């Protein structure tokens, strides 16, 4: 358990908030809980995502957007 704890703690220490922007369709809708600080202006969605690096932040936002109803 000690190694797993150290791994988790190291990840937490290295989290950074990234601003990710994506273009969305005009008819984009979703409902429910949003796990990010998010704003939509026109066709641009901007989200603040906590991740270890920018690529992970983009991945996490895309995963959320693909799984919205």
DSSP file (Angstrom, degrees, kcal/mol; ACC not computed):
  #  RESIDUE AA STRUCTURE BP1 BP2  ACC     N-H-->O    O-->H-N    N-H-->O    O-->H-N    TCO  KAPPA ALPHA  PHI   PSI    X-CA   Y-CA   Z-CA
    1    1 A X     >        0   0    0      0, 0.0     4,-2.5     0, 0.0     5,-0.2   0.000 360.0 360.0 360.0 -29.0    0.0    0.0    0.0
    2    2 A X  H  >  +     0   0    0      1,-0.2     4,-2.3     2,-0.2     5,-0.1   0.887 360.0  47.4 -60.7 -41.7    2.9    2.4    0.6
    3    3 A X  H  > S+     0   0    0      2,-0.2     4,-2.2     1,-0.2    -1,-0.2   0.901 112.6  48.8 -68.2 -40.5    4.0    2.5   -3.0
    4    4 A X  H  > S+     0   0    0      2,-0.2     4,-2.4     1,-0.2    -2,-0.2   0.909 111.3  50.4 -65.5 -41.2    0.4    3.1   -4.2
    5    5 A X  H  X S+     0   0    0     -4,-2.5     4,-2.7     1,-0.2     5,-0.2   0.929 110.8  49.0 -60.6 -46.4    0.0    5.9   -1.7
    6    6 A X  H  X S+     0   0    0     -4,-2.3     4,-2.4     1,-0.2    -1,-0.2   0.885 110.1  52.0 -61.2 -39.2    3.2    7.5   -2.8
    7    7 A X  H  X S+     0   0    0     -4,-2.2     4,-2.0     2,-0.2    -1,-0.2   0.926 111.9  45.3 -63.2 -45.9    2.1    7.3   -6.4
    8    8 A X  H  X S+     0   0    0     -4,-2.4     4,-2.5     2,-0.2    -2,-0.2   0.922 113.5  49.4 -64.4 -44.9   -1.3    9.0   -5.7
    9    9 A X  H  X S+     0   0    0     -4,-2.7     4,-2.3     1,-0.2    -1,-0.2   0.892 109.7  51.6 -63.5 -39.4    0.4   11.7   -3.6
   10   10 A X  H  X S+     0   0    0     -4,-2.4     4,-1.3    -5,-0.2    -1,-0.2   0.904 110.1  49.8 -63.4 -41.0    2.9   12.4   -6.3
   11   11 A X  H  < S+     0   0    0     -4,-2.0     3,-0.5     1,-0.2     4,-0.4   0.933 110.2  50.0 -62.5 -45.8    0.1   12.7   -8.8
   12   12 A X  H >< S+     0   0    0     -4,-2.5     3,-1.2     1,-0.2    -2,-0.2   0.907 109.0  52.0 -59.8 -42.7   -1.8   15.1   -6.6
   13   13 A X  H 3< S+     0   0    0     -4,-2.3    -1,-0.2     1,-0.2    -2,-0.2   0.788 110.6  49.3 -64.1 -27.3    1.3   17.3   -6.0
   14   14 A X  T 3< S+     0   0    0     -4,-1.3    -1,-0.2    -3,-0.5    -2,-0.2   0.351  80.7 121.4 -98.2   5.9    1.8   17.5   -9.8
   15   15 A X    <   -     0   0    0     -3,-1.2     2,-0.3    -4,-0.4    37,-0.2  -0.462  38.3-176.5 -70.8 141.1   -1.7   18.5  -10.8
   16   16 A X  E     -A   51   0A   0     35,-2.9    35,-2.4    -2,-0.2     2,-0.6  -0.976  28.6-116.5-134.8 147.8   -2.0   21.8  -12.6
   17   17 A X  E     -A   50   0A   0     -2,-0.3     2,-0.4    33,-0.2    33,-0.2  -0.779  35.4-170.4 -88.1 122.5   -5.1   23.7  -13.8
   18   18 A X  E     -A   49   0A   0     31,-2.9    31,-3.0    -2,-0.6     2,-0.6  -0.875  20.2-134.7-112.6 144.3   -5.1   24.0  -17.6
   19   19 A X  E     -A   48   0A   0     -2,-0.4     2,-0.4    29,-0.2    29,-0.2  -0.890  26.7-172.3 -97.5 120.1   -7.4   26.1  -19.8
   20   20 A X  E     -A   47   0A   0     27,-3.0    27,-2.7    -2,-0.6     2,-0.4  -0.947   5.1-164.6-117.0 131.2   -8.7   24.0  -22.7
   21   21 A X  E     +A   46   0A   0     -2,-0.4     2,-0.3    25,-0.2    25,-0.2  -0.942  11.1 172.1-116.3 137.4  -10.7   25.5  -25.6
   22   22 A X  E     -A   45   0A   0     23,-2.3    23,-3.1    -2,-0.4     2,-0.4  -0.976  32.2-118.7-138.0 152.8  -12.7   23.5  -28.1
   23   23 A X  E     -A   44   0A   0     -2,-0.3     2,-0.3    21,-0.2    21,-0.2  -0.780  33.4-166.5 -89.8 134.0  -15.2   24.4  -30.8
   24   24 A X        -     0   0    0     19,-2.9     2,-0.0    -2,-0.4    -2,-0.0  -0.862  26.1 -97.9-120.3 155.1  -18.6   23.0  -30.3
   25   25 A X    >   -     0   0    0     -2,-0.3     3,-1.7     1,-0.1    -1,-0.0  -0.324  34.9-115.2 -66.3 155.0  -21.6   22.7  -32.7
   26   26 A X  T 3  S+     0   0    0      1,-0.3    -1,-0.1    17,-0.0    16,-0.0   0.811 115.6  52.1 -61.3 -30.6  -24.3   25.4  -32.4
   27   27 A X  T 3  S+     0   0    0      2,-0.0    -1,-0.3     0, 0.0     2,-0.1   0.215  78.8 139.5 -92.8  16.3  -26.9   22.8  -31.2
   28   28 A X    <   +     0   0    0     -3,-1.7     2,-0.3     2,-0.0    -4,-0.0  -0.396  23.3 165.4 -64.1 130.9  -24.7   21.5  -28.5
   29   29 A X        +     0   0    0     -2,-0.1     2,-0.3    39,-0.1    -2,-0.0  -0.981  10.3 169.3-142.5 153.3  -26.6   20.7  -25.3
   30   30 A X        -     0   0    0     -2,-0.3     2,-0.3    39,-0.1    38,-0.0  -0.975  11.9-159.0-155.7 161.8  -25.9   18.8  -22.1
   31   31 A X        +     0   0    0     -2,-0.3    38,-0.3     2,-0.1     2,-0.2  -0.953  47.6  42.2-139.5 160.8  -27.5   18.4  -18.7
   32   32 A X  S    S-     0   0    0     -2,-0.3     2,-0.3    36,-0.1    -2,-0.0  -0.604  94.5 -11.7 104.7-165.4  -26.3   17.2  -15.3
   33   33 A X        -     0   0    0     -2,-0.2     2,-0.5     2,-0.0    -2,-0.1  -0.529  53.7-151.7 -77.7 134.6  -23.2   17.8  -13.3
   34   34 A X        -     0   0    0     -2,-0.3     4,-0.1     1,-0.1    -2,-0.1  -0.940   1.6-157.2-106.9 121.8  -20.2   19.5  -15.0
   35   35 A X  S    S+     0   0    0     -2,-0.5     2,-0.3     2,-0.1    -1,-0.1   0.364  71.2  58.1 -82.6   8.8  -16.9   18.5  -13.5
   36   36 A X  S    S-     0   0    0     13,-0.1     2,-0.8    25,-0.0    13,-0.1  -0.899  91.4-103.7-132.4 159.4  -15.0   21.6  -14.7
   37   37 A X  E     +B   48   0A   0     11,-1.0    11,-2.4    -2,-0.3     2,-0.4  -0.798  61.1 177.3 -77.9 112.3  -15.2   25.3  -14.4
   38   38 A X  E     -B   47   0A   0     -2,-0.8     2,-0.3     9,-0.2     9,-0.2  -0.936  25.0-177.7-133.2 144.6  -16.7   25.8  -17.9
   39   39 A X  E     -B   46   0A   0      7,-2.5     7,-3.1    -2,-0.4     2,-0.5  -0.999  11.6-154.7-140.1 138.6  -17.9   28.7  -20.0
   40   40 A X  E     +B   45   0A   0     -2,-0.3     2,-0.5     5,-0.2     5,-0.2  -0.969  12.6 177.3-116.4 125.1  -19.5   28.7  -23.5
   41   41 A X  E >   -B   44   0A   0      3,-2.7     3,-2.2    -2,-0.5     2,-0.4  -0.954  66.4 -50.3-126.6 109.7  -19.2   31.8  -25.7
   42   42 A X  T 3  S-     0   0    0     -2,-0.5     0, 0.0     1,-0.3     0, 0.0  -0.500 123.3 -20.9  63.6-120.6  -20.7   31.4  -29.1
   43   43 A X  T 3  S+     0   0    0     -2,-0.4   -19,-2.9    -3,-0.1     2,-0.6   0.251 118.5  96.7-103.8  11.8  -19.2   28.2  -30.5
   44   44 A X  E <   -AB  23  41A   0     -3,-2.2    -3,-2.7   -21,-0.2     2,-0.5  -0.901  53.4-165.3-107.9 123.3  -16.2   28.2  -28.2
   45   45 A X  E     -AB  22  40A   0    -23,-3.1   -23,-2.3    -2,-0.6     2,-0.5  -0.921   6.2-168.7-103.8 127.4  -16.2   26.1  -25.0
   46   46 A X  E     +AB  21  39A   0     -7,-3.1    -7,-2.5    -2,-0.5     2,-0.4  -0.974   8.2 179.1-119.0 127.2  -13.5   27.0  -22.5
   47   47 A X  E     -AB  20  38A   0    -27,-2.7   -27,-3.0    -2,-0.5     2,-0.7  -0.967  26.8-138.7-129.1 143.8  -12.9   24.7  -19.5
   48   48 A X  E     -AB  19  37A   0    -11,-2.4   -11,-1.0    -2,-0.4     2,-0.4  -0.912  32.0-175.5 -99.6 117.1  -10.4   24.8  -16.6
   49   49 A X  E     -A   18   0A   0    -31,-3.0   -31,-2.9    -2,-0.7     2,-0.5  -0.954  22.6-137.8-122.8 128.8   -9.3   21.2  -16.1
   50   50 A X  E     +A   17   0A   0     -2,-0.4     2,-0.3   -33,-0.2   -33,-0.2  -0.741  45.8 137.0 -83.9 126.5   -7.0   19.8  -13.4
   51   51 A X  E     -A   16   0A   0    -35,-2.4   -35,-2.9    -2,-0.5     3,-0.1  -0.961  64.7-107.7-159.4 170.1   -4.5   17.4  -14.9
   52   52 A X  S    S-     0   0    0     -2,-0.3     2,-0.3   -37,-0.2    -1,-0.1   0.842 101.7  -0.3 -75.2 -34.7   -0.8   16.3  -14.8
   53   53 A X  S  > S-     0   0    0      1,-0.1     4,-1.8   -37,-0.1     3,-0.2  -0.931  79.5 -98.4-148.2 172.1   -0.2   17.8  -18.3
   54   54 A X  H  > S+     0   0    0     -2,-0.3     4,-2.5     1,-0.2     5,-0.2   0.885 118.6  56.7 -63.2 -40.1   -2.1   19.5  -21.0
   55   55 A X  H  > S+     0   0    0      1,-0.2     4,-2.3     2,-0.2    -1,-0.2   0.898 107.8  48.3 -59.4 -40.7   -2.6   16.4  -23.1
   56   56 A X  H  > S+     0   0    0      2,-0.2     4,-2.8     1,-0.2    -1,-0.2   0.887 109.7  53.3 -65.9 -38.3   -4.4   14.7  -20.1
   57   57 A X  H  X S+     0   0    0     -4,-1.8     4,-2.2     2,-0.2    -2,-0.2   0.922 110.3  46.5 -62.9 -44.3   -6.5   17.9  -19.7
   58   58 A X  H  X S+     0   0    0     -4,-2.5     4,-2.7     2,-0.2     5,-0.2   0.924 113.0  50.4 -62.6 -44.5   -7.6   17.7  -23.3
   59   59 A X  H  X S+     0   0    0     -4,-2.3     4,-2.6    -5,-0.2    -2,-0.2   0.924 110.1  49.2 -59.6 -46.7   -8.3   14.0  -23.0
   60   60 A X  H  X S+     0   0    0     -4,-2.8     4,-1.9     2,-0.2    -1,-0.2   0.900 112.8  47.1 -63.3 -41.2  -10.4   14.5  -19.8
   61   61 A X  H  X S+     0   0    0     -4,-2.2     4,-2.7     2,-0.2    -2,-0.2   0.937 112.9  48.8 -66.1 -45.5  -12.5   17.3  -21.4
   62   62 A X  H  X S+     0   0    0     -4,-2.7     4,-2.4     1,-0.2    -2,-0.2   0.896 109.4  52.6 -61.5 -40.3  -13.0   15.3  -24.6
   63   63 A X  H  X S+     0   0    0     -4,-2.6     4,-1.0    -5,-0.2    -1,-0.2   0.916 111.2  47.2 -60.8 -43.0  -14.1   12.2  -22.6
   64   64 A X  H >< S+     0   0    0     -4,-1.9     3,-0.6     1,-0.2    -2,-0.2   0.942 113.1  47.7 -62.2 -48.1  -16.6   14.3  -20.7
   65   65 A X  H >< S+     0   0    0     -4,-2.7     3,-1.0     1,-0.2    -2,-0.2   0.850 109.8  52.5 -66.1 -34.7  -18.0   15.9  -23.9
   66   66 A X  H 3< S+     0   0    0     -4,-2.4    -1,-0.2     1,-0.2    -2,-0.2   0.727 110.4  49.2 -72.9 -20.4  -18.3   12.6  -25.7
   67   67 A X  T << S+     0   0    0     -4,-1.0     2,-0.3    -3,-0.6    -1,-0.2   0.186  86.0 109.4-105.8  16.5  -20.3   11.1  -22.9
   68   68 A X    <         0   0    0     -3,-1.0   -36,-0.1     1,-0.1   -39,-0.1  -0.676 360.0 360.0 -91.1 148.8  -22.8   13.9  -22.5
   69   69 A X              0   0    0    -38,-0.3   -39,-0.1    -2,-0.3    -1,-0.1   0.420 360.0 360.0 -93.3 360.0  -26.4   13.4  -23.5
